[in-house]
Amino acid sequence: MANPKSRHTRCRRDRRRANWKGRIPSLIKCPECGEFKLPHRACTSCGMYNDRKVIEVIEKTEI
Ligand SMILES: [Zn+2]
């Protein structure tokens, strides 16, 4: 079976574990309304994706 030849050092192990956090979620500007949105997602404020409306956006109401 495939086995590691030798174990990694503490330094190498800890360097690997130190890297799992700290990813900033990338945001892009919506071309329709200029609002920040997640890439490859429909815009949450106007419901547009690829120049067409894909979801109906319910206006936020103050409660
Ligand atoms: Zn938008």
N, CA, C, O and the ligand as a Tripos MOL2 file, in Angstrom:
@<TRIPOS>MOLECULE
protein
  253   251    64     0     0
PROTEIN
NO_CHARGES

@<TRIPOS>ATOM
      1 N           0.8410   -1.2040    0.0000 N.3       1 MET1
      2 CA          0.0000    0.0000    0.0000 C.3       1 MET1
      3 C           0.8700    1.2450    0.0000 C.2       1 MET1
      4 O           2.0380    1.2240    0.3870 O.2       1 MET1
      5 N           0.2640    2.3080   -0.4410 N.am      2 ALA2
      6 CA          1.0070    3.5720   -0.4700 C.3       2 ALA2
      7 C           1.1840    4.1060    0.9390 C.2       2 ALA2
      8 O           0.2150    4.3770    1.6480 O.2       2 ALA2
      9 N           2.4070    4.2460    1.3180 N.am      3 ASN3
     10 CA          2.7030    4.7790    2.6440 C.3       3 ASN3
     11 C           3.7110    5.9080    2.5320 C.2       3 ASN3
     12 O           4.5670    5.9080    1.6470 O.2       3 ASN3
     13 N           3.6020    6.8610    3.4300 N.am      4 PRO4
     14 CA          4.6010    7.9280    3.4130 C.3       4 PRO4
     15 C           5.9660    7.3860    3.8090 C.2       4 PRO4
     16 O           6.0760    6.5620    4.7170 O.2       4 PRO4
     17 N           7.0020    7.8500    3.1270 N.am      5 LYS5
     18 CA          8.3520    7.3340    3.3600 C.3       5 LYS5
     19 C           8.8370    7.7140    4.7510 C.2       5 LYS5
     20 O           9.4040    6.8960    5.4760 O.2       5 LYS5
     21 N           8.5990    8.9810    5.1090 N.am      6 SER6
     22 CA          9.0060    9.4260    6.4390 C.3       6 SER6
     23 C           8.0380   10.4940    6.9080 C.2       6 SER6
     24 O           7.3800   11.1640    6.1120 O.2       6 SER6
     25 N           7.9700   10.6360    8.2250 N.am      7 ARG7
     26 CA          6.9960   11.5990    8.7290 C.3       7 ARG7
     27 C           7.5010   13.0190    8.5540 C.2       7 ARG7
     28 O           8.7030   13.2820    8.5400 O.2       7 ARG7
     29 N           6.5340   13.9320    8.4190 N.am      8 HIS8
     30 CA          6.8880   15.3390    8.2590 C.3       8 HIS8
     31 C           7.2980   15.9290    9.5970 C.2       8 HIS8
     32 O           6.9170   15.4370   10.6590 O.2       8 HIS8
     33 N           8.0720   16.9780    9.5190 N.am      9 THR9
     34 CA          8.5220   17.6440   10.7370 C.3       9 THR9
     35 C           7.3660   18.3860   11.3930 C.2       9 THR9
     36 O           6.3480   18.6540   10.7550 O.2       9 THR9
     37 N           7.5260   18.7120   12.6580 N.am     10 ARG10
     38 CA          6.5250   19.5190   13.3720 C.3      10 ARG10
     39 C           6.3010   20.8360   12.6390 C.2      10 ARG10
     40 O           5.1790   21.3280   12.5210 O.2      10 ARG10
     41 N           7.4000   21.3820   12.1560 N.am     11 CYS11
     42 CA          7.3270   22.6590   11.4560 C.3      11 CYS11
     43 C           6.4340   22.5440   10.2250 C.2      11 CYS11
     44 O           5.5720   23.3910    9.9890 O.2      11 CYS11
     45 N           6.6480   21.4990    9.4540 N.am     12 ARG12
     46 CA          5.8890   21.3360    8.2280 C.3      12 ARG12
     47 C           4.4240   21.0490    8.5230 C.2      12 ARG12
     48 O           3.5390   21.5770    7.8500 O.2      12 ARG12
     49 N           4.1630   20.2140    9.5270 N.am     13 ARG13
     50 CA          2.7980   19.9120    9.9400 C.3      13 ARG13
     51 C           2.0710   21.1810   10.3840 C.2      13 ARG13
     52 O           0.9390   21.4390    9.9740 O.2      13 ARG13
     53 N           2.7410   21.9700   11.2310 N.am     14 ASP14
     54 CA          2.1020   23.1720   11.7560 C.3      14 ASP14
     55 C           1.9100   24.2260   10.6780 C.2      14 ASP14
     56 O           0.9450   24.9890   10.7110 O.2      14 ASP14
     57 N           2.8310   24.2660    9.7240 N.am     15 ARG15
     58 CA          2.6640   25.2070    8.6190 C.3      15 ARG15
     59 C           1.4270   24.8500    7.8050 C.2      15 ARG15
     60 O           0.6870   25.7330    7.3700 O.2      15 ARG15
     61 N           1.2070   23.5680    7.6020 N.am     16 ARG16
     62 CA          0.0260   23.1270    6.8670 C.3      16 ARG16
     63 C          -1.2520   23.5220    7.6300 C.2      16 ARG16
     64 O          -2.2000   24.0380    7.0370 O.2      16 ARG16
     65 N          -1.2650   23.2750    8.9440 N.am     17 ARG17
     66 CA         -2.4730   23.5550    9.7300 C.3      17 ARG17
     67 C          -2.7240   25.0350    9.9200 C.2      17 ARG17
     68 O          -3.8480   25.4430   10.2100 O.2      17 ARG17
     69 N          -1.7090   25.8290    9.7620 N.am     18 ALA18
     70 CA         -1.8740   27.2590    9.9670 C.3      18 ALA18
     71 C          -2.5460   27.9290    8.7820 C.2      18 ALA18
     72 O          -2.9300   29.0970    8.8540 O.2      18 ALA18
     73 N          -2.6890   27.1850    7.6860 N.am     19 ASN19
     74 CA         -3.1260   27.8220    6.4380 C.3      19 ASN19
     75 C          -4.5930   27.6310    6.1100 C.2      19 ASN19
     76 O          -5.0580   28.0940    5.0680 O.2      19 ASN19
     77 N          -5.3400   26.9460    6.9930 N.am     20 TRP20
     78 CA         -6.7020   26.6120    6.5940 C.3      20 TRP20
     79 C          -7.6610   27.7860    6.7360 C.2      20 TRP20
     80 O          -8.7280   27.7980    6.1220 O.2      20 TRP20
     81 N          -7.2810   28.7800    7.5530 N.am     21 LYS21
     82 CA         -8.1470   29.9310    7.7290 C.3      21 LYS21
     83 C          -7.6450   31.0930    6.8880 C.2      21 LYS21
     84 O          -6.6840   30.9650    6.1290 O.2      21 LYS21
     85 N          -8.3010   32.2010    7.0360 N.am     22 GLY22
     86 CA         -7.7980   33.4250    6.4370 C.3      22 GLY22
     87 C          -8.0260   33.5440    4.9590 C.2      22 GLY22
     88 O          -7.1950   34.1130    4.2520 O.2      22 GLY22
     89 N          -9.1470   33.0160    4.4620 N.am     23 ARG23
     90 CA         -9.4890   33.2250    3.0680 C.3      23 ARG23
     91 C         -10.5710   34.2940    2.9990 C.2      23 ARG23
     92 O         -11.6680   34.1050    3.5260 O.2      23 ARG23
     93 N         -10.2760   35.3770    2.3730 N.am     24 ILE24
     94 CA        -11.2460   36.4600    2.2890 C.3      24 ILE24
     95 C         -12.2710   36.1040    1.2090 C.2      24 ILE24
     96 O         -11.8850   35.8030    0.0800 O.2      24 ILE24
     97 N         -13.5700   36.1330    1.5320 N.am     25 PRO25
     98 CA        -14.5660   35.8470    0.5120 C.3      25 PRO25
     99 C         -14.5240   36.9030   -0.5870 C.2      25 PRO25
    100 O         -14.6370   38.1010   -0.3270 O.2      25 PRO25
    101 N         -14.3610   36.4370   -1.7950 N.am     26 SER26
    102 CA        -14.2270   37.3860   -2.9020 C.3      26 SER26
    103 C         -15.5980   37.9560   -3.2590 C.2      26 SER26
    104 O         -16.5850   37.2290   -3.3700 O.2      26 SER26
    105 N         -15.6290   39.2450   -3.4310 N.am     27 LEU27
    106 CA        -16.8570   39.9410   -3.7880 C.3      27 LEU27
    107 C         -16.6250   40.6930   -5.0920 C.2      27 LEU27
    108 O         -15.5650   41.2810   -5.3090 O.2      27 LEU27
    109 N         -17.6250   40.6640   -5.9430 N.am     28 ILE28
    110 CA        -17.5270   41.4500   -7.1600 C.3      28 ILE28
    111 C         -18.7140   42.3960   -7.2250 C.2      28 ILE28
    112 O         -19.7340   42.1750   -6.5730 O.2      28 ILE28
    113 N         -18.5730   43.4520   -8.0160 N.am     29 LYS29
    114 CA        -19.6490   44.4220   -8.1410 C.3      29 LYS29
    115 C         -20.6330   43.9500   -9.1990 C.2      29 LYS29
    116 O         -20.2450   43.4920  -10.2740 O.2      29 LYS29
    117 N         -21.9270   44.0720   -8.8690 N.am     30 CYS30
    118 CA        -22.9690   43.7210   -9.8220 C.3      30 CYS30
    119 C         -22.9560   44.7070  -10.9870 C.2      30 CYS30
    120 O         -22.9400   45.9180  -10.7630 O.2      30 CYS30
    121 N         -22.9640   44.2140  -12.2230 N.am     31 PRO31
    122 CA        -22.9560   45.1390  -13.3660 C.3      31 PRO31
    123 C         -24.2710   45.8860  -13.5300 C.2      31 PRO31
    124 O         -24.3140   46.9050  -14.2200 O.2      31 PRO31
    125 N         -25.3510   45.3980  -12.9080 N.am     32 GLU32
    126 CA        -26.6490   46.0370  -13.0430 C.3      32 GLU32
    127 C         -26.8210   47.1840  -12.0480 C.2      32 GLU32
    128 O         -27.1450   48.3100  -12.4260 O.2      32 GLU32
    129 N         -26.5940   46.8720  -10.7560 N.am     33 CYS33
    130 CA        -26.9000   47.8690   -9.7350 C.3      33 CYS33
    131 C         -25.6590   48.3400   -8.9820 C.2      33 CYS33
    132 O         -25.7460   49.2670   -8.1770 O.2      33 CYS33
    133 N         -24.5020   47.7140   -9.2300 N.am     34 GLY34
    134 CA        -23.2910   48.1600   -8.5640 C.3      34 GLY34
    135 C         -23.1410   47.6640   -7.1470 C.2      34 GLY34
    136 O         -22.2000   48.0390   -6.4470 O.2      34 GLY34
    137 N         -24.0570   46.8280   -6.7250 N.am     35 GLU35
    138 CA        -24.0040   46.2590   -5.3750 C.3      35 GLU35
    139 C         -22.9790   45.1270   -5.3460 C.2      35 GLU35
    140 O         -22.7690   44.4550   -6.3560 O.2      35 GLU35
    141 N         -22.3410   44.9130   -4.1950 N.am     36 PHE36
    142 CA        -21.3890   43.8150   -4.0920 C.3      36 PHE36
    143 C         -22.1370   42.4910   -4.0160 C.2      36 PHE36
    144 O         -23.1250   42.3580   -3.2940 O.2      36 PHE36
    145 N         -21.6550   41.5280   -4.7650 N.am     37 LYS37
    146 CA        -22.2880   40.2100   -4.7570 C.3      37 LYS37
    147 C         -21.2190   39.1400   -4.8660 C.2      37 LYS37
    148 O         -20.0790   39.4230   -5.2320 O.2      37 LYS37
    149 N         -21.6020   37.8780   -4.5370 N.am     38 LEU38
    150 CA        -20.6840   36.7660   -4.6700 C.3      38 LEU38
    151 C         -20.5760   36.3810   -6.1450 C.2      38 LEU38
    152 O         -21.5750   36.4050   -6.8650 O.2      38 LEU38
    153 N         -19.3700   36.0270   -6.6020 N.am     39 PRO39
    154 CA        -19.2240   35.6160   -7.9930 C.3      39 PRO39
    155 C         -19.9730   34.3130   -8.2690 C.2      39 PRO39
    156 O         -20.0410   33.4490   -7.3940 O.2      39 PRO39
    157 N         -20.5290   34.1600   -9.4550 N.am     40 HIS40
    158 CA        -21.2900   32.9920   -9.9070 C.3      40 HIS40
    159 C         -22.5880   32.8220   -9.1220 C.2      40 HIS40
    160 O         -23.1390   31.7230   -9.0530 O.2      40 HIS40
    161 N         -23.0760   33.9220   -8.5280 N.am     41 ARG41
    162 CA        -24.3550   33.8910   -7.8350 C.3      41 ARG41
    163 C         -25.2090   35.0390   -8.3820 C.2      41 ARG41
    164 O         -24.6860   36.0620   -8.8250 O.2      41 ARG41
    165 N         -26.5210   34.8510   -8.3420 N.am     42 ALA42
    166 CA        -27.3940   35.9310   -8.7200 C.3      42 ALA42
    167 C         -27.2670   37.0630   -7.7030 C.2      42 ALA42
    168 O         -27.0260   36.8250   -6.5190 O.2      42 ALA42
    169 N         -27.4290   38.2810   -8.1760 N.am     43 CYS43
    170 CA        -27.3100   39.4330   -7.2940 C.3      43 CYS43
    171 C         -28.4500   39.4300   -6.2920 C.2      43 CYS43
    172 O         -29.6020   39.1880   -6.6520 O.2      43 CYS43
    173 N         -28.1240   39.7020   -5.0250 N.am     44 THR44
    174 CA        -29.1560   39.6400   -3.9890 C.3      44 THR44
    175 C         -30.0080   40.8950   -3.9470 C.2      44 THR44
    176 O         -31.0660   40.8970   -3.3170 O.2      44 THR44
    177 N         -29.5730   41.9620   -4.6010 N.am     45 SER45
    178 CA        -30.3440   43.1970   -4.5090 C.3      45 SER45
    179 C         -31.1700   43.4590   -5.7570 C.2      45 SER45
    180 O         -32.1700   44.1710   -5.6700 O.2      45 SER45
    181 N         -30.8020   42.9170   -6.9160 N.am     46 CYS46
    182 CA        -31.6340   43.1210   -8.1020 C.3      46 CYS46
    183 C         -32.0390   41.8070   -8.7630 C.2      46 CYS46
    184 O         -32.8830   41.8130   -9.6590 O.2      46 CYS46
    185 N         -31.4610   40.6820   -8.3460 N.am     47 GLY47
    186 CA        -31.8780   39.3890   -8.8690 C.3      47 GLY47
    187 C         -31.4030   39.0960  -10.2750 C.2      47 GLY47
    188 O         -31.9570   38.2230  -10.9430 O.2      47 GLY47
    189 N         -30.3840   39.8100  -10.7420 N.am     48 MET48
    190 CA        -29.9230   39.6190  -12.1090 C.3      48 MET48
    191 C         -28.7560   38.6530  -12.1390 C.2      48 MET48
    192 O         -27.9140   38.6370  -11.2410 O.2      48 MET48
    193 N         -28.7220   37.8490  -13.1870 N.am     49 TYR49
    194 CA        -27.5500   37.0230  -13.4490 C.3      49 TYR49
    195 C         -27.4280   36.8540  -14.9530 C.2      49 TYR49
    196 O         -28.3960   36.4840  -15.6180 O.2      49 TYR49
    197 N         -26.2520   37.1220  -15.4930 N.am     50 ASN50
    198 CA        -25.9940   37.0530  -16.9400 C.3      50 ASN50
    199 C         -26.9950   37.9000  -17.7300 C.2      50 ASN50
    200 O         -27.5510   37.4480  -18.7310 O.2      50 ASN50
    201 N         -27.2110   39.1080  -17.2770 N.am     51 ASP51
    202 CA        -28.0560   40.0940  -17.9640 C.3      51 ASP51
    203 C         -29.5230   39.6980  -18.0550 C.2      51 ASP51
    204 O         -30.2530   40.2280  -18.8920 O.2      51 ASP51
    205 N         -29.9600   38.7860  -17.2180 N.am     52 ARG52
    206 CA        -31.3900   38.5320  -17.1850 C.3      52 ARG52
    207 C         -31.8090   38.2820  -15.7450 C.2      52 ARG52
    208 O         -31.0070   37.8970  -14.8940 O.2      52 ARG52
    209 N         -33.1190   38.5190  -15.5010 N.am     53 LYS53
    210 CA        -33.6320   38.4090  -14.1510 C.3      53 LYS53
    211 C         -33.8950   36.9520  -13.8400 C.2      53 LYS53
    212 O         -34.6900   36.3110  -14.5280 O.2      53 LYS53
    213 N         -33.2480   36.4160  -12.8200 N.am     54 VAL54
    214 CA        -33.4230   35.0100  -12.5080 C.3      54 VAL54
    215 C         -34.1960   34.7980  -11.2170 C.2      54 VAL54
    216 O         -34.7850   33.7340  -11.0270 O.2      54 VAL54
    217 N         -34.2100   35.7780  -10.3260 N.am     55 ILE55
    218 CA        -34.9960   35.6430   -9.1000 C.3      55 ILE55
    219 C         -35.7330   36.9470   -8.8270 C.2      55 ILE55
    220 O         -35.2480   38.0300   -9.1570 O.2      55 ILE55
    221 N         -36.9170   36.8280   -8.2150 N.am     56 GLU56
    222 CA        -37.6510   38.0040   -7.7950 C.3      56 GLU56
    223 C         -37.1130   38.4360   -6.4370 C.2      56 GLU56
    224 O         -36.9800   37.6230   -5.5220 O.2      56 GLU56
    225 N         -36.8110   39.7020   -6.3190 N.am     57 VAL57
    226 CA        -36.2920   40.2300   -5.0700 C.3      57 VAL57
    227 C         -37.4220   40.9220   -4.3300 C.2      57 VAL57
    228 O         -38.0430   41.8530   -4.8430 O.2      57 VAL57
    229 N         -37.6770   40.4550   -3.1230 N.am     58 ILE58
    230 CA        -38.6960   41.0820   -2.2840 C.3      58 ILE58
    231 C         -38.0350   42.2630   -1.5660 C.2      58 ILE58
    232 O         -36.9800   42.1190   -0.9470 O.2      58 ILE58
    233 N         -38.6630   43.4090   -1.6590 N.am     59 GLU59
    234 CA        -38.1030   44.6020   -1.0200 C.3      59 GLU59
    235 C         -38.0810   44.4280    0.4850 C.2      59 GLU59
    236 O         -39.0450   43.9620    1.0920 O.2      59 GLU59
    237 N         -36.9640   44.8120    1.0680 N.am     60 LYS60
    238 CA        -36.8330   44.7230    2.5090 C.3      60 LYS60
    239 C         -37.7350   45.7590    3.1790 C.2      60 LYS60
    240 O         -37.7510   46.9280    2.7940 O.2      60 LYS60
    241 N         -38.4790   45.3140    4.1820 N.am     61 THR61
    242 CA        -39.3580   46.2280    4.8930 C.3      61 THR61
    243 C         -38.8710   46.4020    6.3210 C.2      61 THR61
    244 O         -38.4100   45.4540    6.9560 O.2      61 THR61
    245 N         -38.9810   47.6170    6.8110 N.am     62 GLU62
    246 CA        -38.5640   47.8910    8.1810 C.3      62 GLU62
    247 C         -39.6260   47.4090    9.1470 C.2      62 GLU62
    248 O         -40.7920   47.7880    9.0380 O.2      62 GLU62
    249 N         -39.2280   46.5800   10.0840 N.am     63 ILE63
    250 CA        -40.1810   46.0610   11.0670 C.3      63 ILE63
    251 C         -39.8930   46.7260   12.4080 C.2      63 ILE63
    252 O         -40.5730   46.4450   13.3950 O.2      63 ILE63
    253 ZN        -27.5390   43.7740   -8.8340 Zn       64 ZN64
@<TRIPOS>BOND
     1     1     2 1
     2     2     3 1
     3     3     4 2
     4     3     5 am
     5     5     6 1
     6     6     7 1
     7     7     8 2
     8     7     9 am
     9     9    10 1
    10    10    11 1
    11    11    12 2
    12    11    13 am
    13    13    14 1
    14    14    15 1
    15    15    16 2
    16    15    17 am
    17    17    18 1
    18    18    19 1
    19    19    20 2
    20    19    21 am
    21    21    22 1
    22    22    23 1
    23    23    24 2
    24    23    25 am
    25    25    26 1
    26    26    27 1
    27    27    28 2
    28    27    29 am
    29    29    30 1
    30    30    31 1
    31    31    32 2
    32    31    33 am
    33    33    34 1
    34    34    35 1
    35    35    36 2
    36    35    37 am
    37    37    38 1
    38    38    39 1
    39    39    40 2
    40    39    41 am
    41    41    42 1
    42    42    43 1
    43    43    44 2
    44    43    45 am
    45    45    46 1
    46    46    47 1
    47    47    48 2
    48    47    49 am
    49    49    50 1
    50    50    51 1
    51    51    52 2
    52    51    53 am
    53    53    54 1
    54    54    55 1
    55    55    56 2
    56    55    57 am
    57    57    58 1
    58    58    59 1
    59    59    60 2
    60    59    61 am
    61    61    62 1
    62    62    63 1
    63    63    64 2
    64    63    65 am
    65    65    66 1
    66    66    67 1
    67    67    68 2
    68    67    69 am
    69    69    70 1
    70    70    71 1
    71    71    72 2
    72    71    73 am
    73    73    74 1
    74    74    75 1
    75    75    76 2
    76    75    77 am
    77    77    78 1
    78    78    79 1
    79    79    80 2
    80    79    81 am
    81    81    82 1
    82    82    83 1
    83    83    84 2
    84    83    85 am
    85    85    86 1
    86    86    87 1
    87    87    88 2
    88    87    89 am
    89    89    90 1
    90    90    91 1
    91    91    92 2
    92    91    93 am
    93    93    94 1
    94    94    95 1
    95    95    96 2
    96    95    97 am
    97    97    98 1
    98    98    99 1
    99    99   100 2
   100    99   101 am
   101   101   102 1
   102   102   103 1
   103   103   104 2
   104   103   105 am
   105   105   106 1
   106   106   107 1
   107   107   108 2
   108   107   109 am
   109   109   110 1
   110   110   111 1
   111   111   112 2
   112   111   113 am
   113   113   114 1
   114   114   115 1
   115   115   116 2
   116   115   117 am
   117   117   118 1
   118   118   119 1
   119   119   120 2
   120   119   121 am
   121   121   122 1
   122   122   123 1
   123   123   124 2
   124   123   125 am
   125   125   126 1
   126   126   127 1
   127   127   128 2
   128   127   129 am
   129   129   130 1
   130   130   131 1
   131   131   132 2
   132   131   133 am
   133   133   134 1
   134   134   135 1
   135   135   136 2
   136   135   137 am
   137   137   138 1
   138   138   139 1
   139   139   140 2
   140   139   141 am
   141   141   142 1
   142   142   143 1
   143   143   144 2
   144   143   145 am
   145   145   146 1
   146   146   147 1
   147   147   148 2
   148   147   149 am
   149   149   150 1
   150   150   151 1
   151   151   152 2
   152   151   153 am
   153   153   154 1
   154   154   155 1
   155   155   156 2
   156   155   157 am
   157   157   158 1
   158   158   159 1
   159   159   160 2
   160   159   161 am
   161   161   162 1
   162   162   163 1
   163   163   164 2
   164   163   165 am
   165   165   166 1
   166   166   167 1
   167   167   168 2
   168   167   169 am
   169   169   170 1
   170   170   171 1
   171   171   172 2
   172   171   173 am
   173   173   174 1
   174   174   175 1
   175   175   176 2
   176   175   177 am
   177   177   178 1
   178   178   179 1
   179   179   180 2
   180   179   181 am
   181   181   182 1
   182   182   183 1
   183   183   184 2
   184   183   185 am
   185   185   186 1
   186   186   187 1
   187   187   188 2
   188   187   189 am
   189   189   190 1
   190   190   191 1
   191   191   192 2
   192   191   193 am
   193   193   194 1
   194   194   195 1
   195   195   196 2
   196   195   197 am
   197   197   198 1
   198   198   199 1
   199   199   200 2
   200   199   201 am
   201   201   202 1
   202   202   203 1
   203   203   204 2
   204   203   205 am
   205   205   206 1
   206   206   207 1
   207   207   208 2
   208   207   209 am
   209   209   210 1
   210   210   211 1
   211   211   212 2
   212   211   213 am
   213   213   214 1
   214   214   215 1
   215   215   216 2
   216   215   217 am
   217   217   218 1
   218   218   219 1
   219   219   220 2
   220   219   221 am
   221   221   222 1
   222   222   223 1
   223   223   224 2
   224   223   225 am
   225   225   226 1
   226   226   227 1
   227   227   228 2
   228   227   229 am
   229   229   230 1
   230   230   231 1
   231   231   232 2
   232   231   233 am
   233   233   234 1
   234   234   235 1
   235   235   236 2
   236   235   237 am
   237   237   238 1
   238   238   239 1
   239   239   240 2
   240   239   241 am
   241   241   242 1
   242   242   243 1
   243   243   244 2
   244   243   245 am
   245   245   246 1
   246   246   247 1
   247   247   248 2
   248   247   249 am
   249   249   250 1
   250   250   251 1
   251   251   252 2
@<TRIPOS>SUBSTRUCTURE
     1 MET1         2 RESIDUE 1 A MET
     2 ALA2         6 RESIDUE 1 A ALA
     3 ASN3        10 RESIDUE 1 A ASN
     4 PRO4        14 RESIDUE 1 A PRO
     5 LYS5        18 RESIDUE 1 A LYS
     6 SER6        22 RESIDUE 1 A SER
     7 ARG7        26 RESIDUE 1 A ARG
     8 HIS8        30 RESIDUE 1 A HIS
     9 THR9        34 RESIDUE 1 A THR
    10 ARG10       38 RESIDUE 1 A ARG
    11 CYS11       42 RESIDUE 1 A CYS
    12 ARG12       46 RESIDUE 1 A ARG
    13 ARG13       50 RESIDUE 1 A ARG
    14 ASP14       54 RESIDUE 1 A ASP
    15 ARG15       58 RESIDUE 1 A ARG
    16 ARG16       62 RESIDUE 1 A ARG
    17 ARG17       66 RESIDUE 1 A ARG
    18 ALA18       70 RESIDUE 1 A ALA
    19 ASN19       74 RESIDUE 1 A ASN
    20 TRP20       78 RESIDUE 1 A TRP
    21 LYS21       82 RESIDUE 1 A LYS
    22 GLY22       86 RESIDUE 1 A GLY
    23 ARG23       90 RESIDUE 1 A ARG
    24 ILE24       94 RESIDUE 1 A ILE
    25 PRO25       98 RESIDUE 1 A PRO
    26 SER26      102 RESIDUE 1 A SER
    27 LEU27      106 RESIDUE 1 A LEU
    28 ILE28      110 RESIDUE 1 A ILE
    29 LYS29      114 RESIDUE 1 A LYS
    30 CYS30      118 RESIDUE 1 A CYS
    31 PRO31      122 RESIDUE 1 A PRO
    32 GLU32      126 RESIDUE 1 A GLU
    33 CYS33      130 RESIDUE 1 A CYS
    34 GLY34      134 RESIDUE 1 A GLY
    35 GLU35      138 RESIDUE 1 A GLU
    36 PHE36      142 RESIDUE 1 A PHE
    37 LYS37      146 RESIDUE 1 A LYS
    38 LEU38      150 RESIDUE 1 A LEU
    39 PRO39      154 RESIDUE 1 A PRO
    40 HIS40      158 RESIDUE 1 A HIS
    41 ARG41      162 RESIDUE 1 A ARG
    42 ALA42      166 RESIDUE 1 A ALA
    43 CYS43      170 RESIDUE 1 A CYS
    44 THR44      174 RESIDUE 1 A THR
    45 SER45      178 RESIDUE 1 A SER
    46 CYS46      182 RESIDUE 1 A CYS
    47 GLY47      186 RESIDUE 1 A GLY
    48 MET48      190 RESIDUE 1 A MET
    49 TYR49      194 RESIDUE 1 A TYR
    50 ASN50      198 RESIDUE 1 A ASN
    51 ASP51      202 RESIDUE 1 A ASP
    52 ARG52      206 RESIDUE 1 A ARG
    53 LYS53      210 RESIDUE 1 A LYS
    54 VAL54      214 RESIDUE 1 A VAL
    55 ILE55      218 RESIDUE 1 A ILE
    56 GLU56      222 RESIDUE 1 A GLU
    57 VAL57      226 RESIDUE 1 A VAL
    58 ILE58      230 RESIDUE 1 A ILE
    59 GLU59      234 RESIDUE 1 A GLU
    60 LYS60      238 RESIDUE 1 A LYS
    61 THR61      242 RESIDUE 1 A THR
    62 GLU62      246 RESIDUE 1 A GLU
    63 ILE63      250 RESIDUE 1 A ILE
    64 ZN64       253 GROUP 0 **** ****
